[in-house]
């Protein structure tokens, strides 16, 4: 094992994210953690400035062929507010610029143009971080690699001076390569990167980013408690939308009802409780049954809450009904515009829009997502909804099983609903009509089916903290079988 250690000599880093740097007119966003490709580019730049030693090139070409490294990097940082500075560029013999004459430089007859620049900075908890590989440096390459590391003076920007060295006993990593459940997407170098960088430099061109590598936080300690006995199985059926109208998250209830009715139609007369959800014509079923989890685009900068699909969540250890459900999902005739064969789960449903004169909201086509987790959008990954975590936030508002009153607050009702739904008693609960995630609609935007002779159940968003990490899926409250009270773990938050 070896690592490349980097120390920020001024305890802060001035480095911009690539996307924000290329976006004209937009404020620059600082990059943290530093991408491995940025470190490799600093090594190549130092090698080139020192005369392009052949032995050092061999060492760098060996390094670029290694697998993606783990990172021991502090994740807690404070950001400095970026401001615009007007920076002089190279001297120009002509006093005229695009917008008129430059200001004279004292008595000299030349002008100097100034361009706006931003220098976003971050201050990490520790000024040192490491790129770690589980291999040893070959003895014949180590001296050259150590020398090129000593030649590096800055990282990304000349205002970020660094010290770089080879470390044989690095600390434990905090981020590891993981494409299935990635919390960070970092640029990674690969074989041929050195030659590419040199060719771009010789041609006077800026280099383009290399390929991207997913990273995730390292696993928790093995003795940390995880609640595994929730009411639903973590093996969810992900159905991605492949056609039809685009529905918003607030339509989760009517979409779930349309899927339920289609499964009842495929079953035929006398559909059992676990499909219909009713013990009799007027009484809801009390037995465990499958639920519908809306998969919506949320918790991102441009999230708008539209549905990318639906997941069917099955009761834990209910293998008989799970097999029957899978057969129902695949019991179509195979005649569809997508040429999905009979036996492969596929649904084409008509979603009825409440209070509509025509009574129809639009068609919806769903297909079982058989792609590998790494090829799916983040919303369609199973781990997005089942990853163990202590803190969960509602994607859809929780339908309270009883009304809050003077001696029973809404927080108390949510705590009781968690326990009644089969989860541990929360240690902290926050509630509100406004959502806790970007892209999620207000609680009052969701449709609630009216009850005969009784007021509709109240809806409320919640942020729930359990005493231990809970494995999902997590659906809570009276409407959990129709997608209300669906929660998502917030893995970016600190669990400690």
C-alpha positions, 0 to 999 in steps of 0.5 A: 500500500502507498499513498500520495499525500498533499498538504495545503500550506495555507490551510485553504484551497482556491479551486473551482468546479469544472462545470461552474468554471465553464459556465459564463456569467455564473458564480464559480463554485469551489471544488471539494474534495479535490478530484484525483485527476486534478492531483495527477495534472499537478504532477504532470505540470511539475514534470513538464516544468522540470524538463520532462525527465524520462524516468519520471515519465515512466513513473507517471505512466505507471501511476495512470494505469492504476485503479481509482484510489481511495481518498482520506480527505476531510469532508467537513469544510467551510466556504469563503464567499466568492467575490469578483475581482478585476485582474490585469491580463497580459500587457498590450502594446495597443491602448485600445480594447474592445470597449474603448481605450485602456487607462494609461499605466502611469507615463507608459503609452500602453494600456492594461486590460482587466477582466473579472475573475472569481476565486472561490475558496474552501477551508477544510477541517484538516489541511492534509489529504491522501490518495490511497492505492492498495499496491506497492510502488515498484522499487525502480520507479519509487525514486522518480515518483518521489522526485516528481512529487517534490516538484509540485508547488501548487494544486489547480491554482497558483494561489493554492501552494501545496507540499506533496510526498509519498506516504507508506502509512496513510490514514483510513480512507473516508471515500472509496470508489463505488458506482452503485451508491455514489455520494460524489462524482470525481474526475479520474485519470486513466491510461494515456492521460499524460500523453493527452495532457502533453499534446494539448499543452504543446498545441496551446489548448486547455485540457478537457476533463477525464472520465468520472468515477463515483465515490461513496463514504466508507462503511460504518463500523461493523458493530453499529446497530442497524434496524433490519426488521422493518415491515417491507423487504429491501428488494423492491421492484423498480418500474421506470416510466417509458411512455405516457404522460409525465405526472408530478409527485402530488399525483402519487395517490391516483397513480398508485390507485391506477396500478392497483386497479390494473393488477385487480383486472389482470387477476380477475374476479374476487381479487384477494386482500393483498391486491385490493387492499380491502377486507370487505367492500367498506373496510380496509385490509389489516394484513400486510400487503405490498405498497407503491413507492413514487420515484420522483426527481427531488433533492437536486438543484433543478429538481421539479418533483416529476415521477421517473417511475414507481416501485412496488414494495413487498412485505418482508418474508412474504414469498408466496404473494411476492411470486404471485405479484411478479407473475401479475406484473408480467401477465400481459399479451406482449403487444405494445409499442415497446415490444416488451415480451409477455412475462416481462413486468410491464404496465400500461394504465389509465390514470383517472384525474379527480374532478376532471370532466372527462375523468381521465388524466392520461396514460402511463407506461411502466417497465421493470428496470433490469439495468444494473444499479450503476446505469440507472438514474439516482432516483431509480437506484434501489439503494436510494430508498433502502440504504440504512440511515438514522435520518429520513425525510418525507418525499410525500407528506405523511397521512396522519392516522389521527388528528392532532389536538391540545394534548397530542401534538403533530410530532406525537402523532408522527412518533406513534405512526412510526411505531405502528408502521413497524419502525423504531420509536424516533428520538426527534421529529420535525414537522411542517406543511413545507417540504424538507427536500428540494423539488417536493411540493407543499403538503396541501398540493397532494390529492387526498381521497375524500371520506364519506361523512368524515373530513380527509386525513391531514397531510404533513411533511416530516424529518424523522431521526431514529435512535439507530440506522434503519434500513428502508424502504420507509413508508409511514402513516395511514396512506403508506400503501398508496405512496403517502409517507414515503421517506428517503435517507439523507446520506449527505448529513452527518450521522454522528 
